[in-house]
């Protein structure tokens, strides 16, 4: 098992996440350095009072192994939503999440079409989206990715933080980013109370190296 697929922080630190059989030998999951950067950024927002994990939902639109959502559960996110279309990966997530019925939700839906079709999330005050689509969608103008981002931003009035994992080329025009190895990390945050959208600054200390309920 690849040691990078382990929970890095929180109450389940060190717990292994099984690698789905169809991705063994491939690197189409979030590298440890990128995962560390993402959750360091979220922890920085928490320390600044911009997000309260106990009243926030983490939404992984391309869940794969489920490691990002499990990391979010480990650090105390109230709800975590996993979207996955691939049959084998979906089955793996069903097994992974069976012990997390109160806080994990699994959907076999197309994220590009169903990203804003969320279940009732009582008590949730902030939505955190993690977007890591298959690399075949990163080409040309990245129109499908832009459409996905626009759709998320125009959905619910709740404040949102969007984290996007992307290849270094082509770039996603219009948003700030930081390169981490062979990947780029984009961040966007919305403020519903004043109706604007702005990029989050990437500080050096934040970037080191069918519906099925989990019930």
mmCIF file of the C-alpha atoms, coordinates in Angstrom:
data_MODEL
# 
_entry.id   MODEL 
# 
loop_
_atom_site.group_PDB 
_atom_site.id 
_atom_site.type_symbol 
_atom_site.label_atom_id 
_atom_site.label_alt_id 
_atom_site.label_comp_id 
_atom_site.label_asym_id 
_atom_site.label_entity_id 
_atom_site.label_seq_id 
_atom_site.pdbx_PDB_ins_code 
_atom_site.Cartn_x 
_atom_site.Cartn_y 
_atom_site.Cartn_z 
_atom_site.occupancy 
_atom_site.B_iso_or_equiv 
_atom_site.pdbx_formal_charge 
_atom_site.auth_seq_id 
_atom_site.auth_comp_id 
_atom_site.auth_asym_id 
_atom_site.auth_atom_id 
_atom_site.pdbx_PDB_model_num 
ATOM 1   C CA . UNK A 1 1   ? 0.000   0.000  0.000   1.00 0.00 ? 1   UNK A CA 1 
ATOM 2   C CA . UNK A 1 2   ? 1.293   3.429  -0.903  1.00 0.00 ? 2   UNK A CA 1 
ATOM 3   C CA . UNK A 1 3   ? 2.251   5.189  2.369   1.00 0.00 ? 3   UNK A CA 1 
ATOM 4   C CA . UNK A 1 4   ? 1.000   8.528  1.007   1.00 0.00 ? 4   UNK A CA 1 
ATOM 5   C CA . UNK A 1 5   ? -2.573  7.273  1.277   1.00 0.00 ? 5   UNK A CA 1 
ATOM 6   C CA . UNK A 1 6   ? -2.732  7.739  5.000   1.00 0.00 ? 6   UNK A CA 1 
ATOM 7   C CA . UNK A 1 7   ? -4.592  10.254 7.095   1.00 0.00 ? 7   UNK A CA 1 
ATOM 8   C CA . UNK A 1 8   ? -2.097  12.971 8.035   1.00 0.00 ? 8   UNK A CA 1 
ATOM 9   C CA . UNK A 1 9   ? -3.861  14.904 10.799  1.00 0.00 ? 9   UNK A CA 1 
ATOM 10  C CA . UNK A 1 10  ? -6.664  14.780 13.316  1.00 0.00 ? 10  UNK A CA 1 
ATOM 11  C CA . UNK A 1 11  ? -8.100  11.989 15.421  1.00 0.00 ? 11  UNK A CA 1 
ATOM 12  C CA . UNK A 1 12  ? -7.347  9.290  12.831  1.00 0.00 ? 12  UNK A CA 1 
ATOM 13  C CA . UNK A 1 13  ? -3.800  10.363 12.025  1.00 0.00 ? 13  UNK A CA 1 
ATOM 14  C CA . UNK A 1 14  ? -1.827  7.474  10.548  1.00 0.00 ? 14  UNK A CA 1 
ATOM 15  C CA . UNK A 1 15  ? -4.835  5.410  9.506   1.00 0.00 ? 15  UNK A CA 1 
ATOM 16  C CA . UNK A 1 16  ? -4.379  3.822  6.081   1.00 0.00 ? 16  UNK A CA 1 
ATOM 17  C CA . UNK A 1 17  ? -6.802  4.470  3.225   1.00 0.00 ? 17  UNK A CA 1 
ATOM 18  C CA . UNK A 1 18  ? -7.132  1.434  0.909   1.00 0.00 ? 18  UNK A CA 1 
ATOM 19  C CA . UNK A 1 19  ? -6.078  2.132  -2.669  1.00 0.00 ? 19  UNK A CA 1 
ATOM 20  C CA . UNK A 1 20  ? -8.818  1.164  -5.140  1.00 0.00 ? 20  UNK A CA 1 
ATOM 21  C CA . UNK A 1 21  ? -7.623  -1.684 -7.357  1.00 0.00 ? 21  UNK A CA 1 
ATOM 22  C CA . UNK A 1 22  ? -8.035  0.249  -10.593 1.00 0.00 ? 22  UNK A CA 1 
ATOM 23  C CA . UNK A 1 23  ? -5.621  3.015  -9.518  1.00 0.00 ? 23  UNK A CA 1 
ATOM 24  C CA . UNK A 1 24  ? -2.804  0.848  -8.180  1.00 0.00 ? 24  UNK A CA 1 
ATOM 25  C CA . UNK A 1 25  ? 0.402   1.676  -10.002 1.00 0.00 ? 25  UNK A CA 1 
ATOM 26  C CA . UNK A 1 26  ? -0.961  5.045  -11.094 1.00 0.00 ? 26  UNK A CA 1 
ATOM 27  C CA . UNK A 1 27  ? -0.563  8.480  -9.545  1.00 0.00 ? 27  UNK A CA 1 
ATOM 28  C CA . UNK A 1 28  ? -4.060  9.805  -10.128 1.00 0.00 ? 28  UNK A CA 1 
ATOM 29  C CA . UNK A 1 29  ? -4.669  10.548 -6.466  1.00 0.00 ? 29  UNK A CA 1 
ATOM 30  C CA . UNK A 1 30  ? -3.726  13.623 -4.460  1.00 0.00 ? 30  UNK A CA 1 
ATOM 31  C CA . UNK A 1 31  ? -0.005  13.547 -3.510  1.00 0.00 ? 31  UNK A CA 1 
ATOM 32  C CA . UNK A 1 32  ? 0.876   13.841 0.178   1.00 0.00 ? 32  UNK A CA 1 
ATOM 33  C CA . UNK A 1 33  ? 2.546   17.247 -0.265  1.00 0.00 ? 33  UNK A CA 1 
ATOM 34  C CA . UNK A 1 34  ? -0.549  18.688 -1.933  1.00 0.00 ? 34  UNK A CA 1 
ATOM 35  C CA . UNK A 1 35  ? -2.901  17.203 0.654   1.00 0.00 ? 35  UNK A CA 1 
ATOM 36  C CA . UNK A 1 36  ? -0.757  18.692 3.411   1.00 0.00 ? 36  UNK A CA 1 
ATOM 37  C CA . UNK A 1 37  ? -0.922  22.119 1.760   1.00 0.00 ? 37  UNK A CA 1 
ATOM 38  C CA . UNK A 1 38  ? -4.690  21.966 1.350   1.00 0.00 ? 38  UNK A CA 1 
ATOM 39  C CA . UNK A 1 39  ? -5.389  21.113 4.963   1.00 0.00 ? 39  UNK A CA 1 
ATOM 40  C CA . UNK A 1 40  ? -2.784  23.595 6.201   1.00 0.00 ? 40  UNK A CA 1 
ATOM 41  C CA . UNK A 1 41  ? -4.675  26.299 4.337   1.00 0.00 ? 41  UNK A CA 1 
ATOM 42  C CA . UNK A 1 42  ? -7.974  25.192 5.851   1.00 0.00 ? 42  UNK A CA 1 
ATOM 43  C CA . UNK A 1 43  ? -6.430  25.113 9.313   1.00 0.00 ? 43  UNK A CA 1 
ATOM 44  C CA . UNK A 1 44  ? -5.109  28.628 8.749   1.00 0.00 ? 44  UNK A CA 1 
ATOM 45  C CA . UNK A 1 45  ? -8.609  29.812 7.882   1.00 0.00 ? 45  UNK A CA 1 
ATOM 46  C CA . UNK A 1 46  ? -9.903  28.132 11.029  1.00 0.00 ? 46  UNK A CA 1 
ATOM 47  C CA . UNK A 1 47  ? -7.300  29.892 13.172  1.00 0.00 ? 47  UNK A CA 1 
ATOM 48  C CA . UNK A 1 48  ? -8.302  33.235 11.628  1.00 0.00 ? 48  UNK A CA 1 
ATOM 49  C CA . UNK A 1 49  ? -11.954 32.601 12.457  1.00 0.00 ? 49  UNK A CA 1 
ATOM 50  C CA . UNK A 1 50  ? -12.992 32.397 8.808   1.00 0.00 ? 50  UNK A CA 1 
ATOM 51  C CA . UNK A 1 51  ? -14.270 28.832 9.054   1.00 0.00 ? 51  UNK A CA 1 
ATOM 52  C CA . UNK A 1 52  ? -15.565 26.585 11.829  1.00 0.00 ? 52  UNK A CA 1 
ATOM 53  C CA . UNK A 1 53  ? -15.147 22.930 10.910  1.00 0.00 ? 53  UNK A CA 1 
ATOM 54  C CA . UNK A 1 54  ? -17.952 21.928 13.292  1.00 0.00 ? 54  UNK A CA 1 
ATOM 55  C CA . UNK A 1 55  ? -20.388 23.933 11.169  1.00 0.00 ? 55  UNK A CA 1 
ATOM 56  C CA . UNK A 1 56  ? -18.887 23.241 7.738   1.00 0.00 ? 56  UNK A CA 1 
ATOM 57  C CA . UNK A 1 57  ? -19.300 20.648 4.996   1.00 0.00 ? 57  UNK A CA 1 
ATOM 58  C CA . UNK A 1 58  ? -16.423 19.306 2.898   1.00 0.00 ? 58  UNK A CA 1 
ATOM 59  C CA . UNK A 1 59  ? -17.511 18.304 -0.614  1.00 0.00 ? 59  UNK A CA 1 
ATOM 60  C CA . UNK A 1 60  ? -15.174 16.099 -2.677  1.00 0.00 ? 60  UNK A CA 1 
ATOM 61  C CA . UNK A 1 61  ? -16.571 16.148 -6.205  1.00 0.00 ? 61  UNK A CA 1 
ATOM 62  C CA . UNK A 1 62  ? -14.195 13.466 -7.572  1.00 0.00 ? 62  UNK A CA 1 
ATOM 63  C CA . UNK A 1 63  ? -13.615 11.302 -4.513  1.00 0.00 ? 63  UNK A CA 1 
ATOM 64  C CA . UNK A 1 64  ? -11.545 8.410  -5.911  1.00 0.00 ? 64  UNK A CA 1 
ATOM 65  C CA . UNK A 1 65  ? -9.932  6.689  -2.928  1.00 0.00 ? 65  UNK A CA 1 
ATOM 66  C CA . UNK A 1 66  ? -11.813 8.914  -0.480  1.00 0.00 ? 66  UNK A CA 1 
ATOM 67  C CA . UNK A 1 67  ? -8.620  10.081 1.227   1.00 0.00 ? 67  UNK A CA 1 
ATOM 68  C CA . UNK A 1 68  ? -9.464  13.793 1.095   1.00 0.00 ? 68  UNK A CA 1 
ATOM 69  C CA . UNK A 1 69  ? -12.901 13.351 2.596   1.00 0.00 ? 69  UNK A CA 1 
ATOM 70  C CA . UNK A 1 70  ? -11.556 11.040 5.295   1.00 0.00 ? 70  UNK A CA 1 
ATOM 71  C CA . UNK A 1 71  ? -8.943  13.675 6.153   1.00 0.00 ? 71  UNK A CA 1 
ATOM 72  C CA . UNK A 1 72  ? -11.765 16.214 6.491   1.00 0.00 ? 72  UNK A CA 1 
ATOM 73  C CA . UNK A 1 73  ? -13.698 13.892 8.798   1.00 0.00 ? 73  UNK A CA 1 
ATOM 74  C CA . UNK A 1 74  ? -10.558 13.314 10.851  1.00 0.00 ? 74  UNK A CA 1 
ATOM 75  C CA . UNK A 1 75  ? -10.096 17.024 11.580  1.00 0.00 ? 75  UNK A CA 1 
ATOM 76  C CA . UNK A 1 76  ? -13.715 17.544 12.557  1.00 0.00 ? 76  UNK A CA 1 
ATOM 77  C CA . UNK A 1 77  ? -15.796 18.649 9.566   1.00 0.00 ? 77  UNK A CA 1 
ATOM 78  C CA . UNK A 1 78  ? -19.467 18.217 10.461  1.00 0.00 ? 78  UNK A CA 1 
ATOM 79  C CA . UNK A 1 79  ? -20.454 16.687 7.115   1.00 0.00 ? 79  UNK A CA 1 
ATOM 80  C CA . UNK A 1 80  ? -18.456 15.263 4.226   1.00 0.00 ? 80  UNK A CA 1 
ATOM 81  C CA . UNK A 1 81  ? -19.940 14.543 0.796   1.00 0.00 ? 81  UNK A CA 1 
ATOM 82  C CA . UNK A 1 82  ? -18.236 12.120 -1.592  1.00 0.00 ? 82  UNK A CA 1 
ATOM 83  C CA . UNK A 1 83  ? -19.093 12.081 -5.328  1.00 0.00 ? 83  UNK A CA 1 
ATOM 84  C CA . UNK A 1 84  ? -17.794 9.201  -7.449  1.00 0.00 ? 84  UNK A CA 1 
ATOM 85  C CA . UNK A 1 85  ? -19.032 7.771  -10.756 1.00 0.00 ? 85  UNK A CA 1 
ATOM 86  C CA . UNK A 1 86  ? -16.622 4.843  -11.320 1.00 0.00 ? 86  UNK A CA 1 
ATOM 87  C CA . UNK A 1 87  ? -18.275 1.581  -10.271 1.00 0.00 ? 87  UNK A CA 1 
ATOM 88  C CA . UNK A 1 88  ? -15.240 -0.014 -8.606  1.00 0.00 ? 88  UNK A CA 1 
ATOM 89  C CA . UNK A 1 89  ? -14.224 3.122  -6.734  1.00 0.00 ? 89  UNK A CA 1 
ATOM 90  C CA . UNK A 1 90  ? -17.796 3.729  -5.643  1.00 0.00 ? 90  UNK A CA 1 
ATOM 91  C CA . UNK A 1 91  ? -17.975 0.211  -4.194  1.00 0.00 ? 91  UNK A CA 1 
ATOM 92  C CA . UNK A 1 92  ? -14.735 0.846  -2.304  1.00 0.00 ? 92  UNK A CA 1 
ATOM 93  C CA . UNK A 1 93  ? -16.151 4.049  -0.853  1.00 0.00 ? 93  UNK A CA 1 
ATOM 94  C CA . UNK A 1 94  ? -19.310 2.270  0.289   1.00 0.00 ? 94  UNK A CA 1 
ATOM 95  C CA . UNK A 1 95  ? -17.110 -0.057 2.335   1.00 0.00 ? 95  UNK A CA 1 
ATOM 96  C CA . UNK A 1 96  ? -14.828 2.735  3.566   1.00 0.00 ? 96  UNK A CA 1 
ATOM 97  C CA . UNK A 1 97  ? -17.687 4.897  4.823   1.00 0.00 ? 97  UNK A CA 1 
ATOM 98  C CA . UNK A 1 98  ? -19.954 2.309  6.404   1.00 0.00 ? 98  UNK A CA 1 
ATOM 99  C CA . UNK A 1 99  ? -18.770 3.262  9.897   1.00 0.00 ? 99  UNK A CA 1 
ATOM 100 C CA . UNK A 1 100 ? -19.370 6.991  9.358   1.00 0.00 ? 100 UNK A CA 1 
ATOM 101 C CA . UNK A 1 101 ? -23.121 7.058  8.865   1.00 0.00 ? 101 UNK A CA 1 
ATOM 102 C CA . UNK A 1 102 ? -23.764 10.244 10.811  1.00 0.00 ? 102 UNK A CA 1 
ATOM 103 C CA . UNK A 1 103 ? -21.393 12.498 8.904   1.00 0.00 ? 103 UNK A CA 1 
ATOM 104 C CA . UNK A 1 104 ? -20.534 10.955 5.510   1.00 0.00 ? 104 UNK A CA 1 
ATOM 105 C CA . UNK A 1 105 ? -22.701 10.950 2.391   1.00 0.00 ? 105 UNK A CA 1 
ATOM 106 C CA . UNK A 1 106 ? -21.853 9.137  -0.828  1.00 0.00 ? 106 UNK A CA 1 
ATOM 107 C CA . UNK A 1 107 ? -23.327 9.914  -4.244  1.00 0.00 ? 107 UNK A CA 1 
ATOM 108 C CA . UNK A 1 108 ? -22.936 8.124  -7.551  1.00 0.00 ? 108 UNK A CA 1 
ATOM 109 C CA . UNK A 1 109 ? -23.595 11.247 -9.575  1.00 0.00 ? 109 UNK A CA 1 
ATOM 110 C CA . UNK A 1 110 ? -21.943 13.313 -12.288 1.00 0.00 ? 110 UNK A CA 1 
ATOM 111 C CA . UNK A 1 111 ? -20.312 16.205 -10.422 1.00 0.00 ? 111 UNK A CA 1 
ATOM 112 C CA . UNK A 1 112 ? -20.333 18.422 -13.492 1.00 0.00 ? 112 UNK A CA 1 
ATOM 113 C CA . UNK A 1 113 ? -24.134 18.254 -13.520 1.00 0.00 ? 113 UNK A CA 1 
ATOM 114 C CA . UNK A 1 114 ? -25.077 17.587 -9.907  1.00 0.00 ? 114 UNK A CA 1 
ATOM 115 C CA . UNK A 1 115 ? -22.576 19.704 -7.939  1.00 0.00 ? 115 UNK A CA 1 
ATOM 116 C CA . UNK A 1 116 ? -25.240 22.075 -6.636  1.00 0.00 ? 116 UNK A CA 1 
ATOM 117 C CA . UNK A 1 117 ? -27.847 19.395 -5.933  1.00 0.00 ? 117 UNK A CA 1 
ATOM 118 C CA . UNK A 1 118 ? -26.930 18.989 -2.273  1.00 0.00 ? 118 UNK A CA 1 
ATOM 119 C CA . UNK A 1 119 ? -28.928 17.215 0.432   1.00 0.00 ? 119 UNK A CA 1 
ATOM 120 C CA . UNK A 1 120 ? -30.306 19.088 3.425   1.00 0.00 ? 120 UNK A CA 1 
ATOM 121 C CA . UNK A 1 121 ? -27.335 20.127 5.544   1.00 0.00 ? 121 UNK A CA 1 
ATOM 122 C CA . UNK A 1 122 ? -28.822 21.378 8.788   1.00 0.00 ? 122 UNK A CA 1 
ATOM 123 C CA . UNK A 1 123 ? -26.507 23.569 10.816  1.00 0.00 ? 123 UNK A CA 1 
ATOM 124 C CA . UNK A 1 124 ? -23.975 24.005 8.008   1.00 0.00 ? 124 UNK A CA 1 
ATOM 125 C CA . UNK A 1 125 ? -22.635 27.548 7.614   1.00 0.00 ? 125 UNK A CA 1 
ATOM 126 C CA . UNK A 1 126 ? -19.740 27.078 5.161   1.00 0.00 ? 126 UNK A CA 1 
ATOM 127 C CA . UNK A 1 127 ? -19.127 24.839 2.146   1.00 0.00 ? 127 UNK A CA 1 
ATOM 128 C CA . UNK A 1 128 ? -15.621 23.659 1.224   1.00 0.00 ? 128 UNK A CA 1 
ATOM 129 C CA . UNK A 1 129 ? -15.312 22.136 -2.255  1.00 0.00 ? 129 UNK A CA 1 
ATOM 130 C CA . UNK A 1 130 ? -12.352 20.042 -3.358  1.00 0.00 ? 130 UNK A CA 1 
ATOM 131 C CA . UNK A 1 131 ? -12.103 19.612 -7.128  1.00 0.00 ? 131 UNK A CA 1 
ATOM 132 C CA . UNK A 1 132 ? -9.694  17.139 -8.732  1.00 0.00 ? 132 UNK A CA 1 
ATOM 133 C CA . UNK A 1 133 ? -11.296 16.082 -12.030 1.00 0.00 ? 133 UNK A CA 1 
ATOM 134 C CA . UNK A 1 134 ? -9.744  13.516 -14.382 1.00 0.00 ? 134 UNK A CA 1 
ATOM 135 C CA . UNK A 1 135 ? -6.899  15.091 -16.322 1.00 0.00 ? 135 UNK A CA 1 
ATOM 136 C CA . UNK A 1 136 ? -8.701  14.561 -19.621 1.00 0.00 ? 136 UNK A CA 1 
ATOM 137 C CA . UNK A 1 137 ? -10.804 17.596 -18.667 1.00 0.00 ? 137 UNK A CA 1 
ATOM 138 C CA . UNK A 1 138 ? -7.713  19.826 -18.510 1.00 0.00 ? 138 UNK A CA 1 
ATOM 139 C CA . UNK A 1 139 ? -7.250  20.845 -22.121 1.00 0.00 ? 139 UNK A CA 1 
ATOM 140 C CA . UNK A 1 140 ? -7.673  23.858 -24.344 1.00 0.00 ? 140 UNK A CA 1 
ATOM 141 C CA . UNK A 1 141 ? -9.703  26.568 -22.647 1.00 0.00 ? 141 UNK A CA 1 
ATOM 142 C CA . UNK A 1 142 ? -10.701 24.351 -19.698 1.00 0.00 ? 142 UNK A CA 1 
ATOM 143 C CA . UNK A 1 143 ? -14.279 25.374 -20.458 1.00 0.00 ? 143 UNK A CA 1 
ATOM 144 C CA . UNK A 1 144 ? -15.830 22.502 -18.509 1.00 0.00 ? 144 UNK A CA 1 
ATOM 145 C CA . UNK A 1 145 ? -13.798 23.351 -15.408 1.00 0.00 ? 145 UNK A CA 1 
ATOM 146 C CA . UNK A 1 146 ? -14.715 27.034 -15.640 1.00 0.00 ? 146 UNK A CA 1 
ATOM 147 C CA . UNK A 1 147 ? -18.377 26.084 -16.005 1.00 0.00 ? 147 UNK A CA 1 
ATOM 148 C CA . UNK A 1 148 ? -18.153 23.889 -12.908 1.00 0.00 ? 148 UNK A CA 1 
ATOM 149 C CA . UNK A 1 149 ? -16.599 26.693 -10.847 1.00 0.00 ? 149 UNK A CA 1 
ATOM 150 C CA . UNK A 1 150 ? -19.175 29.219 -12.060 1.00 0.00 ? 150 UNK A CA 1 
ATOM 151 C CA . UNK A 1 151 ? -21.966 26.814 -11.184 1.00 0.00 ? 151 UNK A CA 1 
ATOM 152 C CA . UNK A 1 152 ? -20.666 26.343 -7.659  1.00 0.00 ? 152 UNK A CA 1 
ATOM 153 C CA . UNK A 1 153 ? -20.207 30.069 -7.116  1.00 0.00 ? 153 UNK A CA 1 
ATOM 154 C CA . UNK A 1 154 ? -23.749 30.811 -8.275  1.00 0.00 ? 154 UNK A CA 1 
ATOM 155 C CA . UNK A 1 155 ? -25.366 28.089 -6.166  1.00 0.00 ? 155 UNK A CA 1 
ATOM 156 C CA . UNK A 1 156 ? -26.318 28.435 -2.476  1.00 0.00 ? 156 UNK A CA 1 
ATOM 157 C CA . UNK A 1 157 ? -25.793 31.681 -0.566  1.00 0.00 ? 157 UNK A CA 1 
ATOM 158 C CA . UNK A 1 158 ? -23.537 30.010 1.974   1.00 0.00 ? 158 UNK A CA 1 
ATOM 159 C CA . UNK A 1 159 ? -19.891 31.148 2.064   1.00 0.00 ? 159 UNK A CA 1 
ATOM 160 C CA . UNK A 1 160 ? -17.691 28.833 0.029   1.00 0.00 ? 160 UNK A CA 1 
ATOM 161 C CA . UNK A 1 161 ? -14.047 27.876 -0.203  1.00 0.00 ? 161 UNK A CA 1 
ATOM 162 C CA . UNK A 1 162 ? -13.008 26.098 -3.404  1.00 0.00 ? 162 UNK A CA 1 
ATOM 163 C CA . UNK A 1 163 ? -9.726  24.195 -3.697  1.00 0.00 ? 163 UNK A CA 1 
ATOM 164 C CA . UNK A 1 164 ? -8.736  22.919 -7.128  1.00 0.00 ? 164 UNK A CA 1 
ATOM 165 C CA . UNK A 1 165 ? -5.997  20.399 -7.884  1.00 0.00 ? 165 UNK A CA 1 
ATOM 166 C CA . UNK A 1 166 ? -4.713  20.751 -11.427 1.00 0.00 ? 166 UNK A CA 1 
ATOM 167 C CA . UNK A 1 167 ? -1.772  19.861 -13.657 1.00 0.00 ? 167 UNK A CA 1 
ATOM 168 C CA . UNK A 1 168 ? 0.780   22.627 -14.116 1.00 0.00 ? 168 UNK A CA 1 
ATOM 169 C CA . UNK A 1 169 ? -0.295  23.018 -17.744 1.00 0.00 ? 169 UNK A CA 1 
ATOM 170 C CA . UNK A 1 170 ? -2.617  24.264 -19.070 1.00 0.00 ? 170 UNK A CA 1 
ATOM 171 C CA . UNK A 1 171 ? -3.304  27.008 -16.545 1.00 0.00 ? 171 UNK A CA 1 
ATOM 172 C CA . UNK A 1 172 ? -6.741  27.872 -15.229 1.00 0.00 ? 172 UNK A CA 1 
ATOM 173 C CA . UNK A 1 173 ? -6.986  31.496 -16.321 1.00 0.00 ? 173 UNK A CA 1 
ATOM 174 C CA . UNK A 1 174 ? -8.366  34.086 -13.936 1.00 0.00 ? 174 UNK A CA 1 
ATOM 175 C CA . UNK A 1 175 ? -7.330  32.568 -10.610 1.00 0.00 ? 175 UNK A CA 1 
ATOM 176 C CA . UNK A 1 176 ? -4.220  32.688 -8.445  1.00 0.00 ? 176 UNK A CA 1 
ATOM 177 C CA . UNK A 1 177 ? -2.299  29.480 -7.908  1.00 0.00 ? 177 UNK A CA 1 
ATOM 178 C CA . UNK A 1 178 ? 0.814   27.919 -6.458  1.00 0.00 ? 178 UNK A CA 1 
ATOM 179 C CA . UNK A 1 179 ? 2.827   25.167 -8.123  1.00 0.00 ? 179 UNK A CA 1 
ATOM 180 C CA . UNK A 1 180 ? 3.607   22.138 -5.968  1.00 0.00 ? 180 UNK A CA 1 
ATOM 181 C CA . UNK A 1 181 ? 5.718   19.622 -7.844  1.00 0.00 ? 181 UNK A CA 1 
ATOM 182 C CA . UNK A 1 182 ? 3.831   18.512 -10.943 1.00 0.00 ? 182 UNK A CA 1 
ATOM 183 C CA . UNK A 1 183 ? 0.587   20.060 -9.752  1.00 0.00 ? 183 UNK A CA 1 
ATOM 184 C CA . UNK A 1 184 ? -0.968  23.470 -9.266  1.00 0.00 ? 184 UNK A CA 1 
ATOM 185 C CA . UNK A 1 185 ? -3.288  24.410 -6.424  1.00 0.00 ? 185 UNK A CA 1 
ATOM 186 C CA . UNK A 1 186 ? -5.986  27.041 -6.964  1.00 0.00 ? 186 UNK A CA 1 
ATOM 187 C CA . UNK A 1 187 ? -8.069  28.603 -4.216  1.00 0.00 ? 187 UNK A CA 1 
ATOM 188 C CA . UNK A 1 188 ? -11.220 30.692 -4.352  1.00 0.00 ? 188 UNK A CA 1 
ATOM 189 C CA . UNK A 1 189 ? -13.395 32.023 -1.534  1.00 0.00 ? 189 UNK A CA 1 
ATOM 190 C CA . UNK A 1 190 ? -16.802 33.685 -1.644  1.00 0.00 ? 190 UNK A CA 1 
ATOM 191 C CA . UNK A 1 191 ? -18.309 36.116 0.813   1.00 0.00 ? 191 UNK A CA 1 
ATOM 192 C CA . UNK A 1 192 ? -22.085 35.908 0.583   1.00 0.00 ? 192 UNK A CA 1 
ATOM 193 C CA . UNK A 1 193 ? -22.719 38.862 2.859   1.00 0.00 ? 193 UNK A CA 1 
ATOM 194 C CA . UNK A 1 194 ? -21.109 41.371 0.492   1.00 0.00 ? 194 UNK A CA 1 
ATOM 195 C CA . UNK A 1 195 ? -21.708 39.525 -2.743  1.00 0.00 ? 195 UNK A CA 1 
ATOM 196 C CA . UNK A 1 196 ? -18.151 39.313 -4.059  1.00 0.00 ? 196 UNK A CA 1 
ATOM 197 C CA . UNK A 1 197 ? -15.748 36.573 -4.957  1.00 0.00 ? 197 UNK A CA 1 
ATOM 198 C CA . UNK A 1 198 ? -12.022 36.801 -4.433  1.00 0.00 ? 198 UNK A CA 1 
ATOM 199 C CA . UNK A 1 199 ? -9.009  34.541 -4.527  1.00 0.00 ? 199 UNK A CA 1 
ATOM 200 C CA . UNK A 1 200 ? -7.391  33.428 -1.328  1.00 0.00 ? 200 UNK A CA 1 
ATOM 201 C CA . UNK A 1 201 ? -3.771  34.397 -0.967  1.00 0.00 ? 201 UNK A CA 1 
ATOM 202 C CA . UNK A 1 202 ? -1.417  31.437 -0.823  1.00 0.00 ? 202 UNK A CA 1 
ATOM 203 C CA . UNK A 1 203 ? 0.985   32.223 1.977   1.00 0.00 ? 203 UNK A CA 1 
ATOM 204 C CA . UNK A 1 204 ? 4.288   30.384 2.211   1.00 0.00 ? 204 UNK A CA 1 
ATOM 205 C CA . UNK A 1 205 ? 3.392   28.940 5.610   1.00 0.00 ? 205 UNK A CA 1 
ATOM 206 C CA . UNK A 1 206 ? 0.216   27.455 4.136   1.00 0.00 ? 206 UNK A CA 1 
ATOM 207 C CA . UNK A 1 207 ? 1.867   25.452 1.372   1.00 0.00 ? 207 UNK A CA 1 
ATOM 208 C CA . UNK A 1 208 ? 4.737   23.274 2.556   1.00 0.00 ? 208 UNK A CA 1 
ATOM 209 C CA . UNK A 1 209 ? 6.232   20.540 0.962   1.00 0.00 ? 209 UNK A CA 1 
ATOM 210 C CA . UNK A 1 210 ? -27.791 6.828  -7.456  1.00 0.00 ? 210 UNK A CA 1 
ATOM 211 C CA . UNK A 1 211 ? -27.607 8.226  -4.027  1.00 0.00 ? 211 UNK A CA 1 
ATOM 212 C CA . UNK A 1 212 ? -26.112 6.167  -1.243  1.00 0.00 ? 212 UNK A CA 1 
ATOM 213 C CA . UNK A 1 213 ? -25.946 7.452  2.323   1.00 0.00 ? 213 UNK A CA 1 
ATOM 214 C CA . UNK A 1 214 ? -23.047 6.039  4.338   1.00 0.00 ? 214 UNK A CA 1 
ATOM 215 C CA . UNK A 1 215 ? -25.664 4.881  6.753   1.00 0.00 ? 215 UNK A CA 1 
# 
